[in-house]
């Protein structure tokens, strides 16, 4: 049986998929597994596998890509730049490069419709205490006009005047109250308005270019309601979503612990039940990193379409 398995494996065509970092391996494995069959399989690895300890996007893109070697990378702004830089052209034009559409893997892990399930996995409490989808929709709608300015700045080489770091500072919701999130949204709206007025004063003749950029990024799939998926992934993960999850999960944990204290018939039962519960709950960041709710997102569907197109073309190419 083992020998048959090994023979079968060796008969299949191996396609190496280079990724940027260790954290990316699991994500791209979930993507590529659906395309394995009796004819082919994928091996996801860092570019450093055969060389010195190189990793990162440039290392993945500089590998000798071809039919049996592809690069799977974060889109970053390269997708939205639409060929304005050399790296953007490489990401968009190479048939052997696949990207996340959303800014990064971390962005997809924060896919709003899946965040309630993350809370359930962490706390083992299924009460819908907070409306993640509504909050992220409002958060996105507030940020969208400023996000258009950010993309414009990078497309025309003005990012020294308005950098991603500048954008992220404004995009930080700051003090967040899970029971009353409106003040954080109001504060965000104020910060966005101030920055937009500043940019309009700095570039008074930019209205037409702004509107063109707005329509362009909307045609690429960015909507006012989903802007959060296209801002810097680590910022979204660490500074927006995890702080909210911490507060929501703390509340849900406390609720479950109160229920145990209230319903236990005696001290020993309470201690045993509490110990059992506390050993069952898991870490928020690690759970979010393994969150696969993004498989229902439009961005994930587009990644799948790109791979399907590539593999179909490879099957029909002469000599394959």
ABEGO torsion letter per residue (X at the ends): XAAAAAAAAAABBBBBBBBABAAAAAAAAAAAAAABBAABBBBBBBAAAABBBBBEAAAAAABBBBAABBBBBBAEAAAAAGGABAAAAAAAABAABBBAGBABAAAAAABAAAAAAAAAAAAGBABBABBAAAAAAAAAAAAAAAAAAAAAAAAAGAAAABBAAAAAAAABAEBBBAABAAAAAAAAAAAAAAAAAAAAAABAAAAAAAAAAAAAAAAAGBBAAAAAAABBAAAAAAAAAAAAAAAAAAAAAAAAAAAAAAABABAAAAAAAAAAAAAABBBAAAAAAABAAAAABAAAAAAAAAAAAAAAAAAABBGX
